[in-house]
Amino acid sequence: MEFTRLGSTGTQVSRLCLGTMSFGSQQDWMIGEEDSFAIVRRAVEAGINFFDTADAYSRGESEEILGRALKKYAGSRENYVVATKVYIPMSAGANTGGLSRKHIMHSIDASLKRLGTDYVDLYQIHRFDYHTPMEETLAALDDVVKAGKALYVGASSMLGYQFAKYLALADRLGGTRFSTMQNQYSLLYREEEREMNPLCVEEGVGLMPWSPLAGGALVGNRAAGTARSKSALNAKRFQRPEDQAVIDIVRQIADARGESPAQVAMAWLLSRPGVTAPIIGATRIDQLDAPLSAVTTRLSAEEIAALERPYAPQRVDRTLARPQDPSPAAPRAA
């Protein structure tokens, strides 16, 4: 395993981050504790020390399972880096979602209890909150860090101008700055290269791309528009002829190298500017094999150019709206 800094911080993390959205029982595609433990054990044995979850994943079950698995397999708390998130409503109550001070302060304590730890290394806002003043959110996150409940703060999936405002405001207020951005980024979705990625590179914010294999479309065993992902996030996606062209060239280069398409697609992502650690999810142990092999895979400049050539710009993904987002008449985050 290779390691790198978490954004501009001094903390060292593995080049892959194990995502745990599949841990739990709320959806039929999720996996229980025994299978989740096996995946965490494999990840730890492979050298992964970076783990990502969220309070909303299976309504807290993911955090609980991950916490128990890390205690069993990862050893001392200093051996691993844990990230979780806040924003998505956990129930129907008026203050059970969003980025208000009230919800953040309640959520960090609840997450720490479920994870069985005194602190998280990275506390991330899951989405942009149109209803809470940015100053309130930043002040609450700063207090979480000052209280020792989180070491760093991060963000996820919003528009570039929104994140730029957060960064500028944190600097002006002298508060804790965001160290990471968890955004959607893969060979099949490169719209983040327009604004968000260059912003993060310039500001020293580490990228933690989610869906690095485009919901399985880049694994290489199916054509565009036939993804069998059970997640609603990936329904009816990547069906354009241009998407098929990307899938085809990934397969061609993989065949020429004697490697899997998933390994090539992940190796491309790991080579991109600003990428700290793509988030890899799994429901089977063998799904970790290609990403792990990609860490030491080096693509030539010619191969990278060939992989990027078929891509055609597409509409910014707006499928990630959450219940607390604004009304349809107002702007929506990516």
C-alpha positions in Angstrom: 0.0 0.0 0.0 1.1 3.6 -0.7 0.3 6.5 1.6 -0.1 10.2 1.1 -1.1 13.2 3.1 -4.8 13.9 3.9 -5.0 17.1 1.8 -2.6 19.6 3.2 -2.6 18.1 6.7 0.2 16.1 8.2 -1.9 12.9 8.6 -0.9 10.0 6.4 -3.7 8.0 4.8 -3.7 5.0 2.4 -4.2 5.8 -1.3 -7.5 4.0 -1.1 -10.3 4.7 1.4 -12.8 1.9 2.2 -16.3 3.2 1.9 -19.0 1.5 4.1 -22.3 2.6 2.7 -23.0 -1.1 2.0 -22.8 -2.1 5.7 -26.2 -2.5 7.3 -29.7 -3.8 6.7 -31.8 -0.9 5.5 -31.7 -2.0 1.8 -31.7 -5.4 0.2 -28.2 -4.7 -1.4 -26.6 -4.1 1.9 -24.5 -6.7 3.8 -24.6 -7.8 7.4 -22.0 -7.7 10.1 -20.2 -11.0 9.3 -19.6 -10.0 5.6 -18.8 -6.4 6.6 -16.2 -7.7 9.1 -14.6 -9.8 6.4 -14.2 -6.8 4.0 -12.7 -4.6 6.8 -10.3 -7.4 7.7 -9.2 -7.8 4.1 -8.7 -4.0 3.8 -6.6 -3.8 6.9 -4.5 -6.7 5.8 -3.9 -5.0 2.5 -2.6 -1.9 4.3 -5.7 0.4 4.1 -5.9 2.7 7.1 -8.6 5.1 5.9 -12.3 4.3 6.4 -15.4 6.4 5.4 -18.9 6.1 6.7 -21.9 8.4 7.5 -24.5 8.7 10.1 -27.2 8.2 7.5 -25.8 5.0 6.1 -28.4 2.4 7.2 -29.5 4.8 9.9 -26.3 4.5 11.9 -25.8 0.7 11.4 -22.8 1.4 9.2 -21.0 3.4 11.9 -21.8 0.7 14.5 -20.5 -2.1 12.3 -17.4 -0.2 11.2 -16.5 0.7 14.8 -16.7 -2.9 16.0 -14.8 -4.1 13.0 -11.9 -1.6 13.4 -11.6 -2.5 17.1 -11.3 -6.1 16.2 -8.9 -5.9 13.2 -7.2 -2.5 13.1 -5.7 -2.5 16.6 -4.7 0.8 18.3 -6.8 3.9 17.5 -3.7 5.6 16.1 -3.5 2.9 13.4 -6.5 4.0 11.5 -8.2 7.1 10.1 -12.0 7.4 10.4 -14.3 9.7 8.5 -18.0 10.2 8.9 -20.6 12.7 7.7 -23.5 14.9 8.9 -26.5 16.4 7.1 -29.0 13.9 5.9 -32.0 13.6 8.2 -31.9 10.7 10.5 -35.7 10.8 11.3 -38.8 12.9 10.6 -38.1 15.4 13.4 -37.7 19.1 12.7 -34.0 19.3 13.7 -32.8 15.8 12.7 -31.0 16.9 9.5 -29.1 19.8 7.9 -26.1 21.8 9.1 -27.5 23.8 12.0 -25.4 24.1 15.2 -28.1 22.0 17.0 -28.0 19.1 14.5 -24.2 19.1 14.2 -23.6 19.1 18.0 -26.1 16.3 18.5 -24.9 14.3 15.5 -21.2 14.3 16.3 -21.9 12.9 19.8 -24.2 10.2 18.3 -21.7 9.2 15.7 -18.9 8.9 18.3 -21.1 6.7 20.4 -22.0 4.4 17.4 -18.3 4.2 16.3 -17.1 3.6 19.8 -14.4 6.2 19.7 -13.6 9.5 21.4 -13.0 11.3 18.2 -13.2 11.0 14.4 -10.3 12.0 12.2 -12.5 13.7 9.6 -16.0 15.1 10.0 -17.6 15.9 6.7 -20.7 17.9 5.7 -22.6 15.5 3.5 -24.3 18.1 1.3 -24.7 21.9 1.0 -27.4 23.3 3.3 -29.4 26.2 1.7 -31.3 26.8 4.9 -28.6 27.4 7.4 -26.2 30.4 7.4 -22.7 29.3 6.4 -21.3 31.2 9.4 -23.4 29.0 11.7 -22.2 25.8 10.1 -18.5 26.8 10.1 -18.7 28.0 13.8 -20.2 24.7 14.9 -17.6 22.6 13.0 -14.8 24.8 14.5 -16.2 24.1 18.0 -16.3 20.3 17.2 -12.6 20.5 16.4 -11.7 22.6 19.4 -13.6 20.1 21.6 -11.4 17.4 20.3 -14.3 15.4 18.8 -12.8 15.7 15.3 -9.3 16.5 14.0 -10.3 17.8 10.6 -13.4 18.8 8.7 -14.3 18.0 5.1 -17.1 18.5 2.6 -19.0 16.5 -0.1 -20.8 17.0 -3.3 -21.7 20.7 -3.9 -21.1 23.3 -6.6 -17.7 24.8 -6.9 -18.8 28.4 -6.0 -20.5 27.1 -2.9 -17.3 25.4 -1.7 -15.2 28.5 -2.6 -17.5 30.6 -0.4 -17.0 28.1 2.5 -13.3 28.3 2.2 -13.1 32.1 1.9 -15.5 32.5 4.9 -13.5 30.1 7.0 -10.4 32.1 6.3 -12.1 35.4 7.0 -13.5 34.1 10.3 -10.2 32.4 11.3 -12.0 29.1 11.8 -11.1 25.5 10.9 -10.6 25.1 7.2 -12.0 22.2 5.1 -9.2 19.7 4.4 -11.0 17.4 2.0 -13.7 17.3 -0.7 -15.6 14.1 -1.4 -17.0 14.5 -4.9 -18.2 12.3 -7.7 -15.4 11.7 -10.1 -14.5 8.9 -12.6 -13.7 8.3 -16.3 -17.5 8.4 -16.9 -18.1 11.6 -14.9 -15.5 14.3 -15.2 -17.6 17.5 -14.8 -15.7 18.2 -11.5 -12.6 18.9 -13.6 -14.2 22.2 -14.7 -14.3 24.1 -11.3 -14.2 21.9 -8.2 -11.0 19.9 -8.8 -8.9 22.9 -9.9 -10.2 24.9 -6.8 -9.2 22.1 -4.5 -5.8 21.7 -6.0 -5.1 25.4 -5.7 -6.4 25.5 -2.1 -4.7 22.4 -0.9 -7.9 20.4 -0.4 -7.6 16.7 -0.9 -10.0 14.9 -3.2 -11.8 11.8 -2.1 -13.8 10.7 -5.2 -16.8 8.6 -4.6 -18.2 6.2 -7.2 -14.7 5.8 -8.8 -16.0 3.0 -11.0 -19.2 4.8 -11.9 -21.5 2.4 -10.0 -19.9 -0.6 -11.6 -20.1 0.6 -15.2 -16.3 0.7 -15.5 -15.8 -2.8 -14.2 -16.0 -4.0 -17.8 -18.6 -6.8 -17.7 -21.5 -4.9 -19.2 -22.4 -2.2 -21.7 -23.5 1.3 -21.1 -27.0 1.7 -20.0 -27.2 -1.8 -18.5 -25.9 -1.2 -15.1 -27.4 -3.6 -12.5 -26.5 -1.5 -9.5 -29.3 -1.7 -6.9 -28.5 1.8 -5.6 -31.1 4.4 -6.8 -28.2 6.8 -7.2 -26.9 4.9 -10.3 -30.3 4.1 -12.0 -30.5 5.2 -15.6 -27.0 6.6 -15.8 -24.2 6.4 -18.3 -26.4 5.4 -21.3 -24.9 7.7 -23.9 -22.9 6.5 -26.9 -20.1 8.5 -25.6 -20.2 6.6 -22.3 -20.0 3.3 -24.3 -16.9 4.7 -26.1 -15.2 5.3 -22.7 -16.1 1.8 -21.5 -14.8 0.3 -24.7 -11.4 2.1 -24.5 -11.0 1.1 -20.9 -11.6 -2.5 -21.9 -9.2 -2.3 -24.8 -6.3 -0.8 -22.8 -7.0 -3.3 -20.0 -6.8 -6.2 -22.4 -3.6 -4.9 -23.9 -2.0 -4.6 -20.5 -3.4 -8.0 -19.2 -5.2 -6.2 -16.4 -8.9 -5.7 -15.5 -10.9 -2.7 -16.7 -11.5 -1.8 -13.1 -7.8 -1.7 -12.3 -7.1 0.6 -15.3 -10.0 2.9 -14.5 -8.9 3.2 -10.9 -5.3 3.7 -11.9 -6.4 6.6 -14.1 -8.2 8.2 -11.2 -5.3 7.8 -8.8 -3.1 9.6 -11.3 -5.3 12.7 -11.4 -4.1 16.0 -9.8 -5.3 16.5 -6.2 -6.7 13.0 -5.7 -5.8 11.8 -2.2 -7.8 8.6 -1.9 -10.8 7.3 -4.0 -13.5 5.7 -1.9 -14.0 2.1 -2.8 -17.1 0.2 -1.7 -17.6 -3.6 -1.7 -20.2 -6.2 -0.9 -17.7 -9.0 -1.7 -14.1 -9.4 -0.7 -12.9 -10.0 -4.3 -14.2 -6.5 -5.3 -11.2 -5.1 -3.5 -8.7 -6.9 -5.7 -8.7 -4.5 -8.7 -8.5 -1.2 -6.7 -5.7 -2.7 -4.6 -3.8 -3.6 -7.7 -4.4 -0.2 -9.2 -2.4 1.5 -6.4 0.9 0.4 -8.0 -0.3 0.5 -11.6 1.3 3.2 -13.7 -0.4 4.3 -17.0 1.6 5.9 -19.8 0.8 9.4 -21.0 -0.4 7.8 -24.2 -2.8 5.5 -22.4 -4.1 8.3 -20.2 -4.8 10.4 -23.3 -6.6 7.5 -25.0 -8.7 6.9 -21.9 -9.7 10.6 -21.8 -10.3 11.2 -25.5 -13.9 9.8 -25.9 -15.4 11.7 -23.0 -18.1 14.2 -23.8 -19.3 16.9 -21.4 -22.6 16.1 -19.8 -25.1 17.8 -17.5 -24.0 18.3 -14.0 -25.4 15.5 -11.9 -28.4 16.7 -9.9 -29.7 13.3 -8.7 -28.3 13.8 -5.2 -31.0 16.2 -3.9 -32.0 15.5 -0.3 -35.2 16.2 1.6 -33.9 19.4 3.1 -32.8 20.9 -0.2 -34.6 24.0 -1.5 -37.8 24.0 -3.4 -37.7 23.2 -7.1 -37.7 26.9 -7.9 -34.4 27.5 -6.2 -30.9 26.5 -7.3 -29.9 23.0 -6.4 -26.5 21.6 -5.5 -24.8 19.0 -7.7 
